[in-house]
Amino acid sequence: MDDSLSDLMERQHGLASRAQLLTCGVTRDALRWRLGRTWQAVHPGVVATFTGNLSPRQRLIAAQLYAGPHAYLSSWTAASWYGVEAAREPSIIRLTVPAQQAARRCGPVLVSRSTRIDPDVQERGALRIGSRARAVVDAAREVKGARRAQAIVLEAVQRQVVPVEHLRDELESGPRRGSGQVRRAIWAAETAAWAAPETELIDVLAESDILPPAWANAALTTEAGERLPTPDAWLDDVGLAVKVHSRAALDRLSGDSGWENTVGGDSMLSEHGIAVIGVTPMSLITDRARVRHQVERAYQAVQDRTRPRVYAVPLPDCGRMGAQKKG
């Protein structure tokens, strides 16, 4: 490779458009010879100067090259780039181009056009990324379901990806289509009108026709009086603990030791014969049925064993689930 091509490959992680390769002196014959041997076509007009799978970042760069120099990562793709995991759609890469360009789709790459081009696009190496407020609001507008939209907005605000007032400004200046679910999500963020993950867990388990009423944050002790870690939900008849695990949240609150303490707490419960089921805050919003079924299966699996010899004391307000339980 000459210096210009080598610099391009380093900047774009081994990817280039055909036009870039020709500009750097790669002839059409040389390109045809390499393709299928040591290089591969990724998208129309986009070449990887290696074989094998692309990394997540390389997939984004390839999509950027396919969409063109005026495109930028947008909606759920940009929001997840900024760390909003609720917006993550790994199967589809979303980009936006000016209205005079064509909208198109190639495999996992979806390119939409807009008359509202983001004025605050960020340059990150070979990538162009839409602004935080625009990305979060567009993602919340375009995903299916109000709960998913709320999860995106709440995570963005709670993780300090973007201030809630910036989301409100972006919503008011944007299109009306899909704005209803975004407006409700922003209202929840502004008023703190959302349930904590632990409360959400209790509500999810209350929807079961199999599980008994669960206790929230029950105090557990051994026969010797040793205090055990407190589970977020406790099914007392079988001694089953359910805990909400969020590595990102724990590490933000208590440093790198947060996750290690959580794993250590789970191990301590297991040492005393307590089965522990871990769920994530995101699954409680996006896949409630799967969480419920996971706990139901675990509950049924331990029904025939001897209950662990631990004592559990419910908190005074832990009867709320029994009142909500269906049937």
C-alpha positions, 0 to 999 in steps of 0.5 A: 500500500502507498502512504495515502491508502495506508493512512485511509485504511488506518483511519477507516479500520480497513474499510473504504469505498470503491471511489476512495480506493481508485483515488488512492491508486488501486486500479479496477483490475487490481480491485477485481483480483483482490475481491474474493481473495484477500478483500471482500465486498461489504455493501454496494460500493464498499470494500473491506481490505480483509476477510472474515467478520466485521467488528461492531465499529467496522459495521458502523463505518461500512454503513457510513461509507455506503450512505455517503459523506453527508449521512450520519448515524441517527435514531436508535443507532446514535442513541446506543452509541452514546450509551443508551442500551434501551435503544440498541437495535443490533440488527439494523443500522440507522442513518439519515441523509439530506432530503435531496438524496435517496432513501435506501436499504441494504441488508442491515443498513437503513438510510432515511432522508429528512428535511430536518438535518441535525445541525449538531452532528459530531465527527468521530473518526470515520463516523458522523453521529447525530446529536444526543437529544435528536438521537434519543427523541428520534429513537423514542419516536420510532420504536414500537411501544410506549414502554420501550420509548419510556425506557429509552428516555429514562435511561438517557436522563438517568445516565446523564446522556442528555438533560431532560430539558434538551429532550423537551426542546427537541420534541417541541421543534420536531415532527408531530408523528409519534410525538405522543409516546415521546411526550409521555416518556419525557413527562415521566422523566421530568416528574420522576413518575416511574417505578424503580426496577425493584418495584417493577419486578414485584409488579411483573411477578404479580402478573403470574398465576403460578407464583405466590405473593413475593416479598420485596427486600425481605431481611434474611438471616441464617440460623446462627443469626448471620445477616444475608444480602437482601434480595429484591424479591423473595418467594418465602415458601421455597426460599427463592431470591430474585435480584435486579442486576445492572452492572452499569448502574452499580459501577456508577454508584459505587465504583468498580467494586459495585459489580463485584459486591453484587456477584459476591452477594449472590454467591453468599446466598447460594452458599446457604442453599438459596437459589438466585435468579438475576434479571436486568432493569431493561428486561423488566421493561422490554420483556416482562413475560420472559422474566416472569416465565424465568422466575416461574420455571425456577420456582417450579424447579425448587418446589420439591427440594428442602427449603433453605434453613434461613429466616425471612422477615418481610418489610411492612409494606411488602403486602402490596403485591398480594393485593395486586395479584390477579385472581 
